[in-house]
């Protein structure tokens, strides 16, 4: 492995890139073992894009995808990537939070260095295979 190369991923994981209004790119890893049906649906639907929305400690993008909650949870940590089934949204957690609704953990921003801290209305989020 050359210096700067990312370590290999297990077969149940896939690299994706989140682009914030063409000004920043956040590497992410989606992990199928966390929520197999949801991660599979997202992987088959890439690329996805839409307007950024902010709610509490997360920034999210509406996808129009429909998938039920598989392994529900409400506690998330900075850097987590989750799917919010009620809104069909992919959520990027920018601060540790206790959500008021159940979501599926689907992966992580790898690494997260604060690129989304200032994202909000007017920004476009694009998620694509890396």
Backbone bond lengths (Angstrom), bond angles and torsions (degrees), N, CA, C in turn:
res aa  C-N    CA-C-N  psi(-1)  N-CA   C-N-CA  omega(-1)  CA-C   N-CA-C  phi
1 X - - - 1.444 - - 1.530 108.27 -
2 X 1.318 117.52 127.75 1.455 122.78 -179.18 1.529 110.41 -75.81
3 X 1.331 117.33 153.43 1.464 119.34 177.31 1.530 110.23 -58.11
4 X 1.325 116.35 136.69 1.462 120.84 -179.69 1.513 113.81 90.81
5 X 1.344 117.09 -14.65 1.463 119.99 177.24 1.518 109.43 -74.25
6 X 1.319 115.72 144.49 1.461 120.55 176.71 1.526 108.81 -75.14
7 X 1.322 117.44 146.09 1.464 119.52 178.16 1.527 110.29 -64.90
8 X 1.327 117.25 154.32 1.464 119.67 179.77 1.523 110.80 -64.27
9 X 1.322 115.02 148.56 1.465 121.47 179.51 1.516 110.49 -99.82
10 X 1.329 117.16 153.41 1.463 119.33 172.49 1.530 109.38 -67.18
11 X 1.327 117.94 161.46 1.464 120.95 -178.42 1.532 113.85 -59.54
12 X 1.331 117.47 -22.42 1.461 119.86 -177.68 1.525 112.95 -86.08
13 X 1.327 117.91 7.12 1.463 120.98 -178.15 1.524 110.21 -124.58
14 X 1.333 115.57 154.67 1.460 120.39 177.02 1.521 109.93 -141.87
15 X 1.324 115.58 142.68 1.463 121.19 177.91 1.523 109.67 -85.53
16 X 1.328 115.17 136.38 1.455 121.88 172.97 1.526 107.27 -134.31
17 X 1.317 115.97 162.34 1.461 121.05 178.75 1.519 108.81 -122.02
18 X 1.318 116.11 130.55 1.458 122.58 175.24 1.519 107.50 -101.86
19 X 1.326 116.91 119.58 1.458 121.71 178.31 1.519 108.65 -104.88
20 X 1.340 115.84 132.53 1.460 122.38 -179.10 1.522 108.04 -107.50
21 X 1.339 116.70 103.34 1.472 122.76 177.77 1.523 113.26 44.26
22 X 1.298 118.22 39.97 1.470 124.79 178.05 1.523 113.81 59.28
23 X 1.341 118.49 11.98 1.466 119.53 -178.62 1.521 113.12 -107.51
24 X 1.321 117.18 -17.01 1.466 120.62 179.39 1.519 108.94 -152.26
25 X 1.314 115.82 147.96 1.459 121.25 175.55 1.520 108.47 -125.38
26 X 1.326 115.12 130.77 1.461 121.85 -179.24 1.525 108.01 -112.58
27 X 1.335 118.86 117.55 1.462 119.71 175.82 1.526 110.04 -71.26
28 X 1.318 115.87 137.90 1.465 121.68 -179.89 1.522 109.37 -133.16
29 X 1.318 115.33 157.98 1.460 121.78 174.52 1.519 107.21 -126.46
30 X 1.337 116.94 123.81 1.465 121.91 173.41 1.521 107.18 -97.05
31 X 1.331 116.01 136.81 1.467 121.10 -174.07 1.523 110.19 -119.25
32 X 1.326 116.21 109.27 1.465 121.68 -176.43 1.521 113.15 -59.58
33 X 1.319 118.68 -33.86 1.465 119.97 -176.58 1.532 111.96 -67.56
34 X 1.331 118.58 -18.44 1.463 120.89 179.05 1.522 112.14 -76.51
35 X 1.316 117.00 -36.17 1.462 122.41 -178.44 1.532 107.76 -160.26
36 X 1.329 117.22 79.60 1.469 121.34 -169.25 1.527 115.50 -54.82
37 X 1.312 118.03 -49.29 1.468 119.97 -176.77 1.527 111.27 -65.77
38 X 1.320 116.84 -42.58 1.465 120.72 -177.45 1.524 111.31 -68.36
39 X 1.321 118.11 -46.23 1.465 120.55 179.59 1.528 109.79 -64.21
40 X 1.318 117.82 -39.27 1.461 120.72 176.57 1.518 112.04 -61.52
41 X 1.331 116.93 -43.04 1.465 121.71 178.64 1.529 110.62 -62.57
42 X 1.316 116.83 -45.45 1.465 120.63 179.18 1.528 110.18 -63.27
43 X 1.325 117.54 -45.07 1.469 121.46 -179.04 1.526 111.42 -59.47
44 X 1.328 117.08 -40.39 1.469 120.76 179.80 1.525 112.29 -72.96
45 X 1.336 117.41 -18.90 1.465 121.92 -176.33 1.525 113.53 -97.38
46 X 1.324 118.09 -5.10 1.469 120.34 -179.01 1.513 111.04 -64.61
47 X 1.314 119.11 145.36 1.458 128.37 0.55 1.533 111.46 -81.03
48 X 1.331 114.96 150.96 1.461 123.25 177.25 1.524 108.29 -121.69
49 X 1.321 117.25 143.80 1.464 119.11 175.70 1.519 109.70 -153.58
50 X 1.313 114.85 159.50 1.456 121.20 178.53 1.517 110.16 176.26
51 X 1.310 115.07 178.68 1.457 120.85 -179.97 1.519 110.86 -71.13
52 X 1.322 115.28 145.29 1.464 121.35 177.10 1.520 109.38 -78.77
53 X 1.318 115.71 139.51 1.463 122.84 174.55 1.516 106.73 -129.13
54 X 1.324 116.37 149.84 1.459 121.15 -179.65 1.523 108.65 -121.33
55 X 1.343 115.15 135.06 1.463 121.59 176.90 1.520 107.37 -144.60
56 X 1.311 116.55 110.87 1.463 120.14 -179.39 1.513 111.30 57.33
57 X 1.320 116.70 -125.21 1.456 122.21 -177.07 1.509 114.33 -91.43
58 X 1.342 117.58 22.98 1.460 118.01 -179.79 1.519 111.39 -138.46
59 X 1.325 114.38 155.95 1.452 123.38 171.57 1.518 104.78 -116.51
60 X 1.339 117.15 133.45 1.460 118.35 -176.75 1.515 111.70 -135.50
61 X 1.327 114.74 162.55 1.453 122.75 176.94 1.527 107.53 -130.20
62 X 1.321 115.82 132.73 1.471 120.54 177.23 1.521 108.79 -77.63
63 X 1.336 114.74 135.98 1.465 119.18 -175.67 1.521 113.45 -114.58
64 X 1.321 117.46 -21.77 1.455 120.70 -174.03 1.517 112.71 80.45
65 X 1.330 117.71 2.40 1.463 121.41 179.30 1.519 109.97 -80.55
66 X 1.314 115.83 147.95 1.459 121.25 -179.70 1.524 109.52 -121.90
67 X 1.330 115.01 116.82 1.459 121.37 178.69 1.515 107.55 -151.35
68 X 1.308 117.29 138.30 1.459 120.94 -179.85 1.518 111.79 -76.58
69 X 1.330 115.43 170.21 1.463 120.85 176.90 1.517 108.06 -76.05
70 X 1.324 117.49 126.59 1.459 120.99 -179.81 1.516 111.83 -99.83
71 X 1.294 116.64 -49.66 1.470 121.29 -179.62 1.517 107.26 -131.06
72 X 1.307 114.96 77.77 1.460 121.07 -171.24 1.516 112.74 -62.51
73 X 1.318 112.99 145.69 1.454 120.79 172.94 1.517 108.31 -158.61
74 X 1.321 116.63 162.02 1.462 120.71 179.87 1.527 112.52 -123.73
75 X 1.331 118.70 -13.05 1.466 121.67 179.71 1.527 109.66 -97.61
76 X 1.334 115.51 126.73 1.461 120.99 -178.71 1.519 109.80 -134.47
77 X 1.336 115.35 152.69 1.460 121.41 -179.02 1.517 110.34 -113.95
78 X 1.318 115.45 154.87 1.465 121.90 177.31 1.531 109.11 -50.40
79 X 1.329 115.56 130.15 1.457 120.81 179.77 1.517 114.16 99.21
80 X 1.347 117.77 -11.43 1.468 120.56 178.53 1.526 110.65 -72.40
81 X 1.322 116.08 151.91 1.459 123.27 170.52 1.519 105.82 -118.08
82 X 1.337 116.38 130.34 1.461 121.33 -175.87 1.523 110.07 -133.37
83 X 1.333 115.60 163.57 1.461 121.45 174.08 1.518 107.82 -117.08
84 X 1.321 115.93 128.60 1.462 123.73 179.65 1.529 107.07 -103.04
85 X 1.337 118.26 98.99 1.461 120.68 -171.99 1.531 114.79 -64.92
86 X 1.321 118.80 -33.58 1.461 120.09 -178.74 1.522 112.03 -62.44
87 X 1.319 117.28 -32.32 1.456 120.61 179.99 1.511 113.60 -105.41
88 X 1.333 117.62 -4.93 1.460 120.78 -176.07 1.521 111.31 62.38
89 X 1.332 116.64 41.00 1.465 122.05 -172.34 1.523 112.32 -115.46
90 X 1.329 115.23 143.14 1.456 121.15 168.31 1.524 105.86 -95.07
91 X 1.335 115.79 126.94 1.464 122.30 -172.73 1.526 110.48 -115.31
92 X 1.315 115.23 138.15 1.457 122.70 179.76 1.525 107.11 -117.06
93 X 1.322 116.59 114.39 1.463 121.78 -172.90 1.533 109.40 -83.50
94 X 1.345 115.87 120.35 1.462 121.31 -177.14 1.527 112.36 -104.71
95 X 1.335 117.07 -7.38 1.467 122.00 176.43 1.521 107.71 -152.78
96 X 1.332 117.22 143.78 1.465 119.85 177.01 1.521 108.47 -50.58
97 X 1.333 116.83 135.92 1.463 119.37 -174.87 1.511 112.29 -151.93
98 X 1.303 114.81 157.15 1.459 124.33 170.62 1.525 104.64 -112.90
99 X 1.327 117.42 109.47 1.464 121.80 -176.69 1.521 110.61 -76.65
100 X 1.313 116.17 150.07 1.457 121.50 177.64 1.515 112.17 -85.43
101 X 1.319 117.63 4.25 1.461 122.95 -178.15 1.532 108.02 -145.91
102 X 1.304 116.27 153.11 1.466 120.88 -179.44 1.526 110.46 -75.40
103 X 1.314 115.62 137.72 1.456 122.45 176.44 1.521 108.13 -136.82
104 X 1.320 115.76 164.95 1.465 122.48 175.21 1.517 109.53 -101.59
105 X 1.319 117.51 129.00 1.457 121.48 169.88 1.526 106.55 -72.35
106 X 1.339 117.20 127.08 1.466 120.08 -178.23 1.523 112.90 -122.27
107 X 1.334 118.04 -6.47 1.454 119.23 -179.69 1.507 112.12 167.38
108 X 1.342 114.64 -155.39 1.463 120.17 -177.20 1.522 110.42 -152.63
109 X 1.330 115.14 152.05 1.455 120.86 169.14 1.525 104.99 -78.69
110 X 1.329 117.49 132.74 1.462 120.21 -167.30 1.522 112.81 -136.04
111 X 1.291 120.95 93.78 1.464 127.82 -6.45 1.522 110.19 -90.07
112 X 1.331 116.68 167.11 1.461 120.61 176.03 1.515 108.55 -105.20
113 X 1.326 116.38 121.17 1.466 120.86 -176.01 1.526 112.24 -118.39
114 X 1.331 117.78 21.68 1.457 120.43 175.34 1.515 115.74 92.43
115 X 1.328 118.45 11.27 1.462 121.26 -177.45 1.528 113.04 -60.59
116 X 1.326 118.09 -27.14 1.467 121.53 -177.86 1.526 113.30 -95.58
117 X 1.319 118.07 -1.89 1.462 120.30 -175.84 1.524 112.60 -58.43
118 X 1.322 117.90 -31.78 1.463 120.67 -179.20 1.524 112.54 -104.38
119 X 1.328 118.50 4.61 1.470 121.15 -179.33 1.523 110.18 -71.32
120 X 1.313 115.56 145.65 1.459 120.11 178.63 1.510 110.62 -175.04
121 X 1.324 116.06 -154.62 1.461 121.93 -177.41 1.526 110.38 -51.80
122 X 1.311 115.95 134.39 1.451 121.58 179.93 1.512 113.81 96.63
123 X 1.326 117.30 -18.83 1.461 120.26 177.35 1.525 109.82 -86.31
124 X 1.314 115.91 148.80 1.459 121.90 175.98 1.523 107.72 -111.90
125 X 1.328 115.59 129.54 1.455 121.51 176.08 1.517 108.17 -103.30
126 X 1.316 117.01 132.78 1.465 122.11 178.06 1.523 108.41 -127.96
127 X 1.322 115.96 128.15 1.461 122.55 179.82 1.524 107.76 -114.05
128 X 1.332 116.49 123.34 1.465 120.99 -177.30 1.521 109.59 -141.02
129 X 1.320 115.85 158.35 1.463 120.47 175.87 1.522 108.79 -61.58
130 X 1.330 115.63 141.41 1.476 119.82 -178.93 1.512 110.36 -95.72
